């Protein structure tokens, strides 16, 4: 857990998005946030698992997970499910055309 907290702190220091998945990584995220509150702005919480403690930790830091699938598997499946949503959002922001570039002059 110490290594995961350190990795989260380093990622935040380097302005890298952190996809937090599951109970254990949420506990690490909570520790990282307590040490360096600004780290939370780089965290995306992939899902809320089925463990009652997971919801309580997410609530304690005010995190809104992307998904709530009731997972309890522990091998990162929540992150695997959340990643395409994040990827789509980034692609939409970076690649979506606008009215000017699309030569659209009217809205109807």
C-alpha positions in Angstrom: 0.0 0.0 0.0 2.9 2.4 0.7 4.2 2.0 -2.8 0.7 2.6 -4.3 0.3 5.8 -2.2 3.8 6.9 -3.3 2.9 6.3 -7.0 -0.3 8.3 -6.6 1.5 11.2 -5.1 4.2 11.1 -7.8 1.5 10.9 -10.5 -0.2 14.0 -9.0 3.1 15.8 -8.8 3.6 15.1 -12.5 0.0 16.1 -13.4 -1.0 12.6 -14.5 -4.5 11.3 -14.2 -4.9 8.4 -11.7 -7.6 5.9 -12.3 -8.5 4.5 -8.9 -10.1 1.1 -8.8 -11.5 -0.9 -6.0 -11.4 -1.0 -2.2 -7.7 -1.3 -1.7 -6.7 1.4 -4.2 -9.4 3.7 -2.7 -7.8 3.2 0.7 -4.5 4.2 -0.9 -6.1 7.2 -2.5 -7.5 8.2 0.8 -4.1 8.1 2.3 -2.6 10.0 -0.6 -5.2 12.7 -0.3 -4.6 13.0 3.5 -0.9 13.6 2.8 -1.4 15.9 -0.2 -5.0 17.1 -0.7 -4.3 18.4 -4.2 -3.8 14.8 -5.4 -7.5 14.3 -5.4 -7.9 16.6 -8.4 -5.9 14.1 -10.5 -8.0 11.1 -9.4 -10.9 9.5 -11.3 -12.7 6.8 -9.3 -13.6 4.0 -11.7 -16.3 2.3 -9.6 -17.8 1.6 -6.3 -17.5 -2.0 -5.2 -19.8 -4.1 -3.2 -17.9 -3.7 0.1 -19.7 -1.3 2.5 -16.3 0.2 3.5 -15.7 1.2 -0.1 -18.8 3.4 -0.3 -17.8 4.9 3.1 -14.3 5.8 1.9 -15.7 7.3 -1.3 -18.1 9.4 0.7 -15.4 10.5 3.1 -13.4 12.1 0.3 -16.5 13.2 -1.7 -15.6 11.0 -4.7 -18.2 10.2 -7.3 -17.3 6.9 -9.1 -18.1 6.5 -12.7 -19.7 3.1 -12.2 -21.4 1.2 -9.5 -21.3 -2.5 -10.6 -21.2 -4.3 -7.3 -17.8 -5.8 -8.2 -15.8 -7.5 -5.5 -13.2 -9.3 -7.6 -10.0 -7.4 -6.8 -8.2 -7.7 -10.1 -8.9 -4.3 -11.6 -12.1 -5.1 -13.5 -13.7 -1.8 -12.4 -10.8 0.1 -14.0 -11.2 -2.0 -17.2 -14.9 -1.1 -17.4 -14.3 2.6 -16.6 -11.3 3.1 -19.0 -13.4 3.2 -22.2 -15.6 5.9 -20.7 -12.5 8.0 -19.9 -11.0 7.3 -23.3 -14.2 8.3 -25.1 -14.4 11.6 -23.1 -10.8 12.5 -23.9 -11.3 11.7 -27.6 -14.5 13.7 -27.7 -12.7 16.7 -26.2 -9.6 16.4 -28.4 -11.1 15.2 -31.7 -14.7 16.5 -31.9 -15.2 18.9 -34.7 -16.9 22.2 -34.2 -19.3 24.2 -36.3 -16.6 26.5 -37.7 -14.3 23.7 -38.8 -17.2 21.6 -40.2 -18.3 24.6 -42.3 -21.8 24.6 -40.7 -23.4 27.9 -41.1 -26.9 27.2 -39.7 -28.1 25.3 -36.6 -31.0 23.6 -38.4 
